[in-house]
């Protein structure tokens, strides 16, 4: 226990020394007249589908896009727009459960907007999808993915009733043939 205390006090002392010494070191290394330019940040361009779905690709994957009938495994984070329309509130995430969502592509049991977004993605790709409040993208109890927690389902369906857009961040992990068609997917 004494060794742990000595180790901890030395570590804290090093941290304090770094906090004090780092600004002084930077002042000596960088001349005062030198300014650092802000990084050039380019936002992804929006892809708008004919149905009105907006997609922003953050990372494109590699390989072939999923075909109808294949099994697709993907992670998602679902957001609702707050009443002030200035921020997003998470209602569900497969990252929280540490288990990706598995479904058959084009089986009719997944929300049409997610199906449409996944159809043009490649494995390894990440995409933000803004689902407009249109009748074609109605979120019902028979379409997945549905949050397992009841308060999350209430948050989702309250947003649907208010005709508020829903936002998904998707990460397509894989698309593969269902050789045995076991049916053990959502």
Backbone as numpy.savetxt, mean C-alpha at the origin, in Angstrom:
# Nx Ny Nz CAx CAy CAz Cx Cy Cz
24.42 -8.05 35.63 23.60 -6.85 35.63 24.47 -5.60 35.63
25.61 -5.67 36.34 26.53 -4.54 36.35 27.11 -4.30 34.95
27.41 -5.39 34.25 27.96 -5.25 32.90 26.94 -4.58 31.97
25.68 -4.97 32.12 24.64 -4.35 31.29 24.52 -2.86 31.59
24.60 -2.49 32.83 24.52 -1.10 33.23 25.69 -0.30 32.68
26.90 -0.88 32.76 28.09 -0.21 32.21 27.94 -0.06 30.71
27.51 -1.12 30.03 27.32 -1.07 28.57 26.30 -0.02 28.19
25.19 0.01 28.91 24.13 0.97 28.61 24.61 2.41 28.82
25.33 2.67 29.90 25.79 4.03 30.16 26.82 4.47 29.12
27.68 3.56 28.67 28.64 3.89 27.62 27.92 4.21 26.30
26.90 3.41 25.99 26.15 3.63 24.76 25.45 4.99 24.80
24.86 5.34 25.92 24.17 6.62 26.04 25.16 7.78 25.95
26.34 7.62 26.53 27.38 8.65 26.45 27.83 8.85 25.00
28.01 7.75 24.26 28.38 7.86 22.85 27.31 8.60 22.05
26.06 8.29 22.31 24.97 8.97 21.60 24.99 10.47 21.88
25.20 10.84 23.13 25.25 12.26 23.47 26.43 12.94 22.79
27.57 12.26 22.76 28.74 12.84 22.12 28.49 13.03 20.62
27.85 12.07 20.00 27.57 12.18 18.56 26.62 13.34 18.31
25.59 13.49 19.15 24.64 14.59 18.98 25.32 15.95 19.11
26.27 16.05 19.99 26.97 17.32 20.18 28.02 17.53 19.10
28.77 16.50 18.76 29.90 16.64 17.85 29.49 16.72 16.38
28.39 16.10 16.01 28.01 16.06 14.60 27.78 17.45 13.99
27.01 18.34 14.61 26.86 19.67 14.02 28.18 20.43 13.90
29.06 20.29 14.90 30.36 20.96 14.84 31.21 20.40 13.70
31.18 19.10 13.52 31.92 18.46 12.45 31.40 18.90 11.09
30.09 18.97 10.93 29.51 19.40 9.66 29.85 20.86 9.36
29.89 21.71 10.39 30.26 23.12 10.18 31.69 23.23 9.64
32.57 22.40 10.12 33.95 22.45 9.66 34.11 21.87 8.26
33.33 20.83 7.93 33.47 20.18 6.64 32.81 20.97 5.51
31.68 21.58 5.78 30.97 22.33 4.74 31.23 23.81 4.90
31.65 24.47 3.84 31.81 25.92 3.93 30.45 26.58 4.13
30.41 27.70 4.85 29.12 28.32 5.15 28.39 28.84 3.91
29.11 29.15 2.83 28.46 29.69 1.64 27.80 28.61 0.79
28.10 27.36 1.05 27.56 26.26 0.25 26.11 25.98 0.65
25.26 25.91 -0.34 23.87 25.55 -0.08 23.57 24.24 -0.78
22.68 23.51 -0.22 22.31 22.21 -0.78 20.97 22.36 -1.47
20.90 21.94 -2.71 19.65 22.04 -3.46 18.68 20.96 -3.01
17.41 21.27 -3.09 16.37 20.29 -2.75 16.37 19.18 -3.79
16.11 17.95 -3.38 16.10 16.86 -4.34 14.95 17.02 -5.33
15.20 16.58 -6.54 14.18 16.64 -7.58 13.25 15.44 -7.42
12.07 15.69 -6.92 11.11 14.62 -6.68 10.07 14.65 -7.79
9.94 13.55 -8.49 8.93 13.48 -9.54 7.81 12.55 -9.05
6.61 13.05 -9.12 5.46 12.26 -8.72 5.07 11.33 -9.86
4.55 10.15 -9.53 4.14 9.24 -10.59 2.95 9.82 -11.35
2.91 9.55 -12.63 1.80 10.05 -13.43 0.62 9.10 -13.28
-0.56 9.67 -13.35 -1.78 8.88 -13.15 -2.18 8.21 -14.44
-2.54 6.96 -14.32 -3.10 6.21 -15.42 -4.60 6.13 -15.14
-5.41 6.70 -16.01 -6.86 6.66 -15.83 -7.43 5.68 -16.83
-8.14 4.68 -16.32 -8.72 3.67 -17.19 -10.02 4.20 -17.79
-10.53 3.58 -18.84 -11.80 4.03 -19.44 -12.97 4.02 -18.45
-12.90 3.17 -17.43 -13.98 3.10 -16.46 -13.90 4.18 -15.39
-12.81 4.97 -15.37 -12.67 6.06 -14.41 -11.75 5.75 -13.25
-11.15 4.59 -13.22 -10.23 4.20 -12.15 -8.91 4.92 -12.35
-8.35 5.48 -11.26 -7.05 6.16 -11.34 -6.00 5.31 -10.65
-4.89 5.09 -11.35 -3.81 4.26 -10.84 -2.51 5.05 -10.88
-1.74 4.97 -9.82 -0.41 5.59 -9.74 0.59 4.47 -9.49
1.49 4.25 -10.43 2.50 3.20 -10.26 3.69 3.76 -9.50
4.00 3.13 -8.38 5.18 3.51 -7.61 6.38 2.66 -8.00
6.10 1.42 -8.40 7.16 0.53 -8.85 6.55 -0.44 -9.85
7.19 -0.59 -10.99 6.71 -1.59 -11.94 7.44 -2.89 -11.66
6.74 -3.96 -11.84 7.33 -5.27 -11.57 7.98 -5.85 -12.81
8.23 -7.13 -12.75 8.84 -7.85 -13.86 8.00 -9.08 -14.16
7.94 -9.43 -15.41 7.21 -10.63 -15.80 5.88 -10.30 -16.44
5.09 -11.33 -16.61 3.80 -11.18 -17.29 2.71 -10.75 -16.31
1.78 -9.97 -16.83 0.61 -9.57 -16.04 -0.27 -10.79 -15.83
-1.06 -10.81 -14.76 -1.91 -11.98 -14.52 -2.99 -12.13 -15.59
-3.28 -13.37 -15.92 -4.35 -13.68 -16.87 -5.57 -14.15 -16.08
-6.72 -13.99 -16.66 -7.94 -14.45 -15.99 -7.84 -15.96 -15.77
-8.24 -16.39 -14.58 -8.18 -17.80 -14.22 -6.95 -18.15 -13.41
-5.95 -17.28 -13.41 -4.76 -17.54 -12.59 -5.03 -17.13 -11.15
-4.28 -17.71 -10.24 -4.32 -17.27 -8.86 -3.39 -16.08 -8.70
-3.85 -15.06 -8.00 -3.01 -13.90 -7.73 -2.87 -13.74 -6.23
-1.65 -13.46 -5.82 -1.34 -13.18 -4.41 -0.88 -11.75 -4.33
-1.54 -10.97 -3.47 -1.14 -9.57 -3.37 -1.39 -9.06 -1.96
-0.60 -8.05 -1.60 -0.82 -7.31 -0.36 -1.60 -6.06 -0.71
-2.37 -5.58 0.23 -3.07 -4.32 0.03 -3.20 -3.58 1.34
-3.33 -2.27 1.22 -3.71 -1.41 2.33 -4.90 -0.62 1.83
-6.01 -0.70 2.54 -7.22 0.00 2.13 -7.42 1.25 2.97
-7.77 2.36 2.30 -7.97 3.64 2.97 -9.35 4.19 2.64
-9.91 4.92 3.59 -11.07 5.75 3.31 -10.62 7.21 3.44
-11.32 8.08 2.74 -11.00 9.49 2.80 -11.72 10.09 4.00
-11.03 10.90 4.78 -11.65 11.51 5.96 -12.72 12.50 5.54
-13.56 12.88 6.49 -14.65 13.81 6.20 -14.14 15.17 5.73
-12.96 15.56 6.19 -12.39 16.85 5.78 -11.78 16.78 4.39
-11.71 15.58 3.81 -11.14 15.36 2.48 -9.66 15.74 2.40
-8.95 15.72 3.53 -7.55 16.13 3.51 -6.58 15.01 3.87
-7.10 13.86 4.28 -6.19 12.77 4.63 -6.89 11.43 4.45
-6.09 10.38 4.56 -6.60 9.02 4.41 -6.55 8.30 5.74
-7.52 7.42 5.96 -7.57 6.63 7.19 -7.58 5.16 6.81
-6.65 4.39 7.34 -6.53 2.98 7.01 -7.70 2.22 7.62
-8.36 1.39 6.79 -9.42 0.54 7.34 -9.02 -0.93 7.34
-8.04 -1.31 6.53 -7.61 -2.71 6.52 -6.25 -2.82 5.83
-5.50 -3.86 6.21 -4.20 -4.09 5.61 -3.82 -5.56 5.77
-3.35 -6.16 4.68 -2.84 -7.53 4.78 -1.47 -7.54 5.42
-0.78 -6.41 5.42 0.51 -6.32 6.10 0.32 -6.49 7.61
-0.78 -5.98 8.15 -1.05 -6.15 9.58 -1.20 -7.62 9.92
-1.89 -8.36 9.05 -2.13 -9.78 9.31 -0.95 -10.65 8.90
0.01 -10.05 8.20 1.21 -10.77 7.72 0.83 -11.95 6.82
-0.25 -11.76 6.06 -0.69 -12.80 5.14 -1.28 -12.15 3.90
-0.70 -12.38 2.73 -1.23 -11.76 1.51 -2.60 -12.33 1.16
-3.31 -11.57 0.36 -4.64 -11.96 -0.10 -4.45 -12.85 -1.32
-5.17 -13.97 -1.37 -5.08 -14.91 -2.47 -6.46 -15.06 -3.08
-6.56 -14.88 -4.39 -7.84 -15.03 -5.06 -7.60 -15.46 -6.50
-8.65 -15.97 -7.12 -8.58 -16.32 -8.53 -8.92 -15.09 -9.33
-8.05 -14.72 -10.26 -8.23 -13.49 -11.04 -9.41 -13.65 -12.00
-10.38 -12.74 -11.84 -11.54 -12.75 -12.72 -12.67 -13.65 -12.28
-12.64 -14.11 -11.02 -13.68 -15.02 -10.57 -14.97 -14.32 -10.17
-14.97 -12.99 -10.09 -16.18 -12.26 -9.72 -16.36 -12.07 -8.23
-15.43 -12.60 -7.43 -15.55 -12.46 -5.98 -14.66 -11.35 -5.41
-13.97 -10.65 -6.28 -13.12 -9.54 -5.87 -13.69 -8.26 -6.44
-13.51 -7.16 -5.74 -14.01 -5.87 -6.19 -13.47 -5.59 -7.59
-14.35 -5.14 -8.47 -13.98 -4.94 -9.86 -12.81 -3.99 -10.03
-12.73 -2.97 -9.21 -11.64 -1.99 -9.32 -10.29 -2.66 -9.04
-10.24 -3.54 -8.05 -8.98 -4.23 -7.74 -8.63 -5.19 -8.86
-9.63 -5.90 -9.38 -9.40 -6.81 -10.52 -8.81 -6.04 -11.70
-9.41 -4.89 -11.98 -8.96 -4.08 -13.11 -7.54 -3.58 -12.90
-7.21 -3.16 -11.69 -5.87 -2.66 -11.39 -4.84 -3.78 -11.46
-5.18 -4.96 -10.93 -4.25 -6.08 -10.94 -3.99 -6.61 -12.35
-4.97 -6.46 -13.23 -4.86 -7.04 -14.57 -3.72 -6.42 -15.37
-3.36 -5.19 -15.09 -2.28 -4.53 -15.83 -0.99 -4.43 -15.03
-0.97 -4.99 -13.82 0.25 -4.97 -13.01 1.15 -6.16 -13.36
2.40 -6.07 -12.95 3.35 -7.17 -13.09 3.81 -7.57 -11.70
4.14 -8.86 -11.50 4.60 -9.29 -10.17 5.77 -8.44 -9.68
5.68 -7.99 -8.44 6.69 -7.12 -7.85 6.31 -5.65 -7.94
5.25 -5.33 -8.66 4.83 -3.94 -8.82 4.02 -3.43 -7.65
4.09 -2.11 -7.45 3.30 -1.45 -6.40 2.51 -0.35 -7.06
1.25 -0.22 -6.65 0.35 0.73 -7.30 -0.66 1.26 -6.29
-0.95 2.56 -6.40 -2.05 3.17 -5.64 -3.24 3.29 -6.57
-4.38 2.84 -6.09 -5.60 2.83 -6.88 -6.65 3.68 -6.17
-7.19 4.65 -6.88 -8.27 5.47 -6.33 -9.56 5.01 -6.98
-10.42 4.44 -6.15 -11.69 3.90 -6.62 -12.73 5.00 -6.49
-13.22 5.54 -7.61 -14.22 6.61 -7.52 -15.55 6.07 -7.04
-16.38 6.96 -6.57 -17.71 6.58 -6.10 -18.64 6.46 -7.30
-18.45 5.39 -8.07 -19.27 5.14 -9.24 -20.05 3.84 -9.05
-21.22 3.72 -9.65 -21.98 2.48 -9.50 -21.23 1.24 -9.98
-20.33 1.40 -10.96 -19.59 0.25 -11.48 -18.65 -0.33 -10.43
-18.25 0.47 -9.45 -17.30 0.00 -8.45 -17.96 -0.15 -7.08
-19.22 -0.51 -7.06 -19.93 -0.66 -5.79 -19.25 -1.74 -4.95
-19.01 -1.42 -3.71 -18.39 -2.34 -2.77 -19.52 -3.00 -2.00
-19.73 -4.28 -2.18 -20.82 -4.99 -1.51 -20.26 -6.07 -0.60
-21.15 -6.67 0.19 -20.73 -7.68 1.16 -20.27 -8.98 0.48
-20.62 -9.18 -0.78 -20.23 -10.42 -1.43 -18.94 -10.31 -2.23
-18.30 -9.15 -2.21 -17.05 -8.96 -2.94 -15.93 -8.73 -1.94
-14.77 -9.31 -2.20 -13.64 -9.14 -1.32 -12.66 -8.14 -1.88
-11.64 -7.82 -1.19 -11.35 -8.25 0.17 -12.14 -7.46 1.19
-12.65 -8.16 2.19 -13.39 -7.52 3.27 -12.55 -7.56 4.53
-12.54 -6.47 5.29 -11.76 -6.47 6.53 -12.36 -7.45 7.53
-11.52 -8.19 8.24 -12.05 -9.15 9.22 -12.64 -8.48 10.47
-12.17 -7.30 10.82 -12.66 -6.62 12.03 -13.96 -5.87 11.72
-14.93 -5.97 12.61 -16.24 -5.37 12.35 -16.17 -3.84 12.31
-15.33 -3.22 13.15 -15.23 -1.75 13.11 -14.61 -1.28 11.80
-13.71 -2.08 11.22 -13.13 -1.73 9.92 -14.18 -1.86 8.82
-15.02 -2.89 8.90 -16.10 -3.04 7.92 -17.08 -1.88 8.02
-17.37 -1.45 9.24 -18.27 -0.30 9.43 -17.67 0.95 8.81
-16.38 1.17 9.00 -15.70 2.34 8.42 -15.76 2.28 6.90
-15.53 1.10 6.33 -15.55 0.95 4.88 -16.95 1.22 4.32
-17.96 0.59 4.89 -19.30 0.73 4.33 -19.91 2.10 4.63
-19.46 2.77 5.68 -19.88 4.16 5.91 -19.35 5.06 4.79
-18.11 4.80 4.38 -17.55 5.58 3.27 -18.28 5.29 1.97
-18.67 4.04 1.77 -19.40 3.67 0.56 -20.77 4.35 0.54
-21.44 4.38 1.69 -22.77 5.01 1.76 -22.68 6.51 1.50
-21.57 7.14 1.91 -21.40 8.58 1.67 -20.90 8.88 0.26
-20.75 7.86 -0.56 -20.21 8.01 -1.92 -18.83 8.65 -1.90
-18.02 8.23 -0.95 -16.66 8.72 -0.82 -15.72 7.78 -1.58
-14.68 8.29 -2.21 -13.74 7.39 -2.89 -13.00 6.51 -1.89
-12.57 5.36 -2.36 -11.78 4.43 -1.55 -10.44 4.27 -2.24
-9.38 4.21 -1.45 -8.01 4.16 -1.98 -7.38 2.84 -1.54
-6.70 2.19 -2.47 -5.96 0.96 -2.17 -4.52 1.12 -2.63
-3.60 0.66 -1.79 -2.21 0.47 -2.20 -2.04 -1.02 -2.42
-1.69 -1.41 -3.63 -1.57 -2.81 -3.99 -0.12 -3.16 -4.26
0.27 -4.36 -3.87 1.58 -4.90 -4.22 1.35 -6.33 -4.72
1.50 -6.53 -6.02 1.30 -7.85 -6.61 2.53 -8.71 -6.35
2.33 -9.78 -5.61 3.45 -10.65 -5.27 3.68 -11.71 -6.33
2.60 -12.37 -6.78 2.76 -13.41 -7.79 1.44 -13.70 -8.47
1.55 -14.27 -9.65 0.41 -14.76 -10.41 0.82 -16.11 -10.98
0.01 -17.13 -10.72 0.38 -18.46 -11.17 -0.87 -19.26 -11.50
-0.68 -20.31 -12.30 -1.80 -21.14 -12.71 -2.29 -21.98 -11.53
-3.60 -22.16 -11.47 -4.20 -23.00 -10.45 -4.35 -24.39 -11.04
-3.30 -25.19 -10.94 -3.26 -26.49 -11.60 -4.26 -27.48 -11.00
-4.51 -27.35 -9.72 -5.38 -28.31 -9.08 -6.78 -27.76 -8.83
-6.95 -26.44 -8.96 -8.23 -25.77 -8.72 -8.88 -26.28 -7.43
-8.10 -26.16 -6.35 -8.57 -26.64 -5.05 -9.67 -25.75 -4.50
-9.71 -24.51 -4.93 -10.76 -23.61 -4.44 -10.48 -23.02 -3.08
-9.25 -23.13 -2.56 -8.94 -22.59 -1.24 -8.43 -21.17 -1.33
-9.22 -20.31 -1.94 -8.89 -18.91 -2.07 -10.16 -18.13 -1.81
-10.00 -16.82 -1.61 -11.15 -15.98 -1.31 -11.93 -15.66 -2.57
